[in-house]
Amino acid sequence: MVYLSIEKRSRICALLEEGYPSRYVADKEKISQSTVIRIKKRKDATRTFKDKPKSGRPRLLTGQNERKVLRSQ
């Protein structure tokens, strides 16, 4: 999943509200059309661009650190 900034999400919704089709917005912002539609649905449902809080414990090691640990064993 690609993270989109709040600014980019607001730009997408602004273009859609101006009447541009989702395909045009997707091409202009260089994202997929399904992403544009998903952002619009989320904005209509929640009235915000913010992400939901993430669940679960954050990882302690990055992928690179995990590989180093495995190589050292």
OpenMM code with the backbone's topology and positions (N, CA, C; nanometers):
from openmm import Vec3, app, unit

residues = "MET VAL TYR LEU SER ILE GLU LYS ARG SER ARG ILE CYS ALA LEU LEU GLU GLU GLY TYR PRO SER ARG TYR VAL ALA ASP LYS GLU LYS ILE SER GLN SER THR VAL ILE ARG ILE LYS LYS ARG LYS ASP ALA THR ARG THR PHE LYS ASP LYS PRO LYS SER GLY ARG PRO ARG LEU LEU THR GLY GLN ASN GLU ARG LYS VAL LEU ARG SER GLN".split()
positions = [
    Vec3(0.0836, -0.1171, 0.0000),
    Vec3(0.0000, 0.0000, 0.0000),
    Vec3(0.0883, 0.1236, 0.0000),
    Vec3(0.0552, 0.2159, -0.0834),
    Vec3(0.1320, 0.3391, -0.0960),
    Vec3(0.0701, 0.4453, -0.0064),
    Vec3(0.1548, 0.5127, 0.0707),
    Vec3(0.1064, 0.6188, 0.1578),
    Vec3(0.0915, 0.7473, 0.0769),
    Vec3(-0.0240, 0.8119, 0.0870),
    Vec3(-0.0472, 0.9412, 0.0232),
    Vec3(-0.0610, 1.0470, 0.1313),
    Vec3(0.0033, 1.1599, 0.1098),
    Vec3(-0.0029, 1.2678, 0.2082),
    Vec3(-0.1442, 1.3257, 0.2125),
    Vec3(-0.1738, 1.3933, 0.3214),
    Vec3(-0.3048, 1.4567, 0.3368),
    Vec3(-0.3229, 1.5641, 0.2309),
    Vec3(-0.2140, 1.6332, 0.1950),
    Vec3(-0.2223, 1.7365, 0.0921),
    Vec3(-0.2625, 1.6780, -0.0423),
    Vec3(-0.2021, 1.5627, -0.0762),
    Vec3(-0.2344, 1.4993, -0.2040),
    Vec3(-0.3792, 1.4494, -0.2037),
    Vec3(-0.4244, 1.3948, -0.0903),
    Vec3(-0.5629, 1.3483, -0.0814),
    Vec3(-0.6602, 1.4645, -0.0962),
    Vec3(-0.6281, 1.5786, -0.0356),
    Vec3(-0.7171, 1.6948, -0.0478),
    Vec3(-0.7169, 1.7485, -0.1903),
    Vec3(-0.6013, 1.7434, -0.2567),
    Vec3(-0.5934, 1.7858, -0.3971),
    Vec3(-0.6809, 1.6970, -0.4855),
    Vec3(-0.6796, 1.5662, -0.4580),
    Vec3(-0.7602, 1.4716, -0.5348),
    Vec3(-0.9080, 1.5026, -0.5179),
    Vec3(-0.9508, 1.5235, -0.3946),
    Vec3(-1.0923, 1.5538, -0.3695),
    Vec3(-1.1320, 1.6877, -0.4294),
    Vec3(-1.0407, 1.7847, -0.4267),
    Vec3(-1.0712, 1.9154, -0.4861),
    Vec3(-1.0928, 1.9026, -0.6364),
    Vec3(-1.0100, 1.8240, -0.7025),
    Vec3(-1.0267, 1.8033, -0.8466),
    Vec3(-1.1586, 1.7326, -0.8771),
    Vec3(-1.1937, 1.6348, -0.7937),
    Vec3(-1.3199, 1.5638, -0.8148),
    Vec3(-1.4389, 1.6565, -0.7930),
    Vec3(-1.4306, 1.7441, -0.6927),
    Vec3(-1.5397, 1.8374, -0.6656),
    Vec3(-1.5533, 1.9422, -0.7759),
    Vec3(-1.4425, 1.9703, -0.8456),
    Vec3(-1.4477, 2.0632, -0.9584),
    Vec3(-1.5123, 1.9992, -1.0809),
    Vec3(-1.5342, 1.8687, -1.0755),
    Vec3(-1.6049, 1.8014, -1.1828),
    Vec3(-1.5190, 1.7181, -1.2760),
    Vec3(-1.3911, 1.7059, -1.2453),
    Vec3(-1.3042, 1.6250, -1.3297),
    Vec3(-1.3331, 1.4775, -1.3068),
    Vec3(-1.3277, 1.3950, -1.4112),
    Vec3(-1.3506, 1.2508, -1.3937),
    Vec3(-1.2361, 1.1841, -1.3185),
    Vec3(-1.2662, 1.0730, -1.2550),
    Vec3(-1.1663, 1.0038, -1.1730),
    Vec3(-1.0473, 0.9566, -1.2562),
    Vec3(-1.0695, 0.9221, -1.3803),
    Vec3(-0.9594, 0.8778, -1.4664),
    Vec3(-0.8611, 0.9923, -1.4915),
    Vec3(-0.9140, 1.1127, -1.5149),
    Vec3(-0.8296, 1.2300, -1.5365),
    Vec3(-0.7491, 1.2617, -1.4103),
    Vec3(-0.8157, 1.2572, -1.2943),
    Vec3(-0.7485, 1.2852, -1.1669),
    Vec3(-0.6384, 1.1826, -1.1426),
    Vec3(-0.6656, 1.0562, -1.1714),
    Vec3(-0.5665, 0.9502, -1.1521),
    Vec3(-0.4446, 0.9739, -1.2405),
    Vec3(-0.4656, 1.0091, -1.3643),
    Vec3(-0.3536, 1.0361, -1.4545),
    Vec3(-0.2749, 1.1584, -1.4091),
    Vec3(-0.3436, 1.2622, -1.3677),
    Vec3(-0.2782, 1.3860, -1.3255),
    Vec3(-0.1948, 1.3651, -1.1991),
    Vec3(-0.2451, 1.2876, -1.1049),
    Vec3(-0.1754, 1.2650, -0.9778),
    Vec3(-0.0855, 1.1413, -0.9812),
    Vec3(-0.0846, 1.0705, -1.0930),
    Vec3(-0.0006, 0.9512, -1.1126),
    Vec3(-0.0284, 0.8413, -1.0096),
    Vec3(-0.1586, 0.8130, -0.9912),
    Vec3(-0.2031, 0.7035, -0.9060),
    Vec3(-0.3112, 0.6265, -0.9810),
    Vec3(-0.3528, 0.5135, -0.9272),
    Vec3(-0.4541, 0.4340, -0.9951),
    Vec3(-0.5931, 0.4946, -0.9762),
    Vec3(-0.6805, 0.4619, -1.0691),
    Vec3(-0.8181, 0.5115, -1.0627),
    Vec3(-0.8897, 0.4547, -0.9401),
    Vec3(-0.8608, 0.3313, -0.9048),
    Vec3(-0.9256, 0.2722, -0.7877),
    Vec3(-0.8844, 0.3439, -0.6594),
    Vec3(-0.7614, 0.3956, -0.6542),
    Vec3(-0.7170, 0.4723, -0.5380),
    Vec3(-0.7947, 0.6025, -0.5277),
    Vec3(-0.8182, 0.6673, -0.6405),
    Vec3(-0.8959, 0.7913, -0.6419),
    Vec3(-1.0367, 0.7646, -0.5895),
    Vec3(-1.0978, 0.6588, -0.6351),
    Vec3(-1.2339, 0.6244, -0.5932),
    Vec3(-1.2367, 0.5911, -0.4438),
    Vec3(-1.1357, 0.5161, -0.3958),
    Vec3(-1.1285, 0.4799, -0.2546),
    Vec3(-1.1135, 0.6037, -0.1669),
    Vec3(-1.0305, 0.6992, -0.2084),
    Vec3(-1.0120, 0.8227, -0.1323),
    Vec3(-1.1416, 0.9012, -0.1264),
    Vec3(-1.2132, 0.9081, -0.2373),
    Vec3(-1.3400, 0.9813, -0.2401),
    Vec3(-1.4430, 0.9157, -0.1483),
    Vec3(-1.4510, 0.7827, -0.1504),
    Vec3(-1.5449, 0.7124, -0.0633),
    Vec3(-1.5126, 0.7355, 0.0837),
    Vec3(-1.3833, 0.7303, 0.1183),
    Vec3(-1.3440, 0.7523, 0.2574),
    Vec3(-1.3772, 0.8948, 0.3001),
    Vec3(-1.3531, 0.9917, 0.2117),
    Vec3(-1.3834, 1.1317, 0.2435),
    Vec3(-1.5331, 1.1507, 0.2627),
    Vec3(-1.6151, 1.0891, 0.1791),
    Vec3(-1.7602, 1.1013, 0.1913),
    Vec3(-1.8113, 1.0368, 0.3205),
    Vec3(-1.7492, 0.9258, 0.3605),
    Vec3(-1.7962, 0.8526, 0.4781),
    Vec3(-1.7505, 0.9164, 0.6091),
    Vec3(-1.6255, 0.9634, 0.6144),
    Vec3(-1.5706, 1.0115, 0.7409),
    Vec3(-1.5557, 1.1630, 0.7488),
    Vec3(-1.5660, 1.2306, 0.6358),
    Vec3(-1.5490, 1.3770, 0.6284),
    Vec3(-1.4092, 1.4234, 0.6677),
    Vec3(-1.3102, 1.3355, 0.6544),
    Vec3(-1.1732, 1.3720, 0.6874),
    Vec3(-1.0773, 1.2974, 0.5956),
    Vec3(-0.9535, 1.3463, 0.5898),
    Vec3(-0.8504, 1.2807, 0.5092),
    Vec3(-0.7543, 1.1997, 0.5946),
    Vec3(-0.7671, 1.2092, 0.7266),
    Vec3(-0.6729, 1.1438, 0.8159),
    Vec3(-0.6882, 0.9925, 0.8126),
    Vec3(-0.5757, 0.9243, 0.8378),
    Vec3(-0.5771, 0.7789, 0.8485),
    Vec3(-0.6358, 0.7378, 0.9827),
    Vec3(-0.6882, 0.6175, 0.9874),
    Vec3(-0.7329, 0.5612, 1.1140),
    Vec3(-0.6090, 0.5257, 1.1955),
    Vec3(-0.6212, 0.5219, 1.3278),
    Vec3(-0.5058, 0.4830, 1.4094),
    Vec3(-0.4625, 0.3400, 1.3767),
    Vec3(-0.3337, 0.3188, 1.3759),
    Vec3(-0.2799, 0.1862, 1.3452),
    Vec3(-0.2903, 0.0973, 1.4683),
    Vec3(-0.3246, -0.0278, 1.4473),
    Vec3(-0.3331, -0.1221, 1.5584),
    Vec3(-0.2074, -0.2079, 1.5620),
    Vec3(-0.1813, -0.2634, 1.6764),
    Vec3(-0.0675, -0.3536, 1.6895),
    Vec3(0.0574, -0.2830, 1.7370),
    Vec3(0.1502, -0.3642, 1.7765),
    Vec3(0.2769, -0.3131, 1.8272),
    Vec3(0.3698, -0.2790, 1.7111),
    Vec3(0.4399, -0.1655, 1.7175),
    Vec3(0.5353, -0.1308, 1.6114),
    Vec3(0.6529, -0.2280, 1.6098),
    Vec3(0.7115, -0.2466, 1.4947),
    Vec3(0.8258, -0.3367, 1.4808),
    Vec3(0.9483, -0.2773, 1.5488),
    Vec3(1.0295, -0.3635, 1.6073),
    Vec3(1.1523, -0.3184, 1.6720),
    Vec3(1.2684, -0.3136, 1.5741),
    Vec3(1.2723, -0.4065, 1.4796),
    Vec3(1.3818, -0.4142, 1.3839),
    Vec3(1.3325, -0.3800, 1.2438),
    Vec3(1.4173, -0.3133, 1.1693),
    Vec3(1.3864, -0.2895, 1.0284),
    Vec3(1.4198, -0.4164, 0.9498),
    Vec3(1.3795, -0.4211, 0.8265),
    Vec3(1.4099, -0.5364, 0.7431),
    Vec3(1.5594, -0.5592, 0.7296),
    Vec3(1.6357, -0.4508, 0.7180),
    Vec3(1.7805, -0.4614, 0.7057),
    Vec3(1.8417, -0.5179, 0.8339),
    Vec3(1.7952, -0.4717, 0.9480),
    Vec3(1.8468, -0.5232, 1.0752),
    Vec3(1.8128, -0.6699, 1.0941),
    Vec3(1.6949, -0.7114, 1.0517),
    Vec3(1.6571, -0.8535, 1.0619),
    Vec3(1.7522, -0.9396, 0.9801),
    Vec3(1.7859, -0.8953, 0.8591),
    Vec3(1.8775, -0.9715, 0.7740),
    Vec3(2.0158, -0.9805, 0.8375),
    Vec3(2.0611, -0.8717, 0.9000),
    Vec3(2.1910, -0.8746, 0.9680),
    Vec3(2.1922, -0.9756, 1.0817),
    Vec3(2.0854, -0.9797, 1.1591),
    Vec3(2.0748, -1.0744, 1.2694),
    Vec3(2.0766, -1.2169, 1.2163),
    Vec3(2.0023, -1.2434, 1.1105),
    Vec3(1.9989, -1.3782, 1.0556),
    Vec3(2.1351, -1.4207, 0.9995),
    Vec3(2.2069, -1.3274, 0.9388),
    Vec3(2.3382, -1.3605, 0.8843),
    Vec3(2.4413, -1.3866, 0.9960),
    Vec3(2.4260, -1.3192, 1.1084),
    Vec3(2.5235, -1.3336, 1.2162),
    Vec3(2.5050, -1.4636, 1.2947),
    Vec3(2.3955, -1.5325, 1.2758),
    Vec3(2.3700, -1.6573, 1.3512),
    Vec3(2.4373, -1.7746, 1.2893),
] * unit.nanometer
topology = app.Topology()
chain = topology.addChain("A")
for resn in residues:
    res = topology.addResidue(resn, chain)
    for name in ("N", "CA", "C"):
        topology.addAtom(name, app.Element.getBySymbol(name[0]), res)
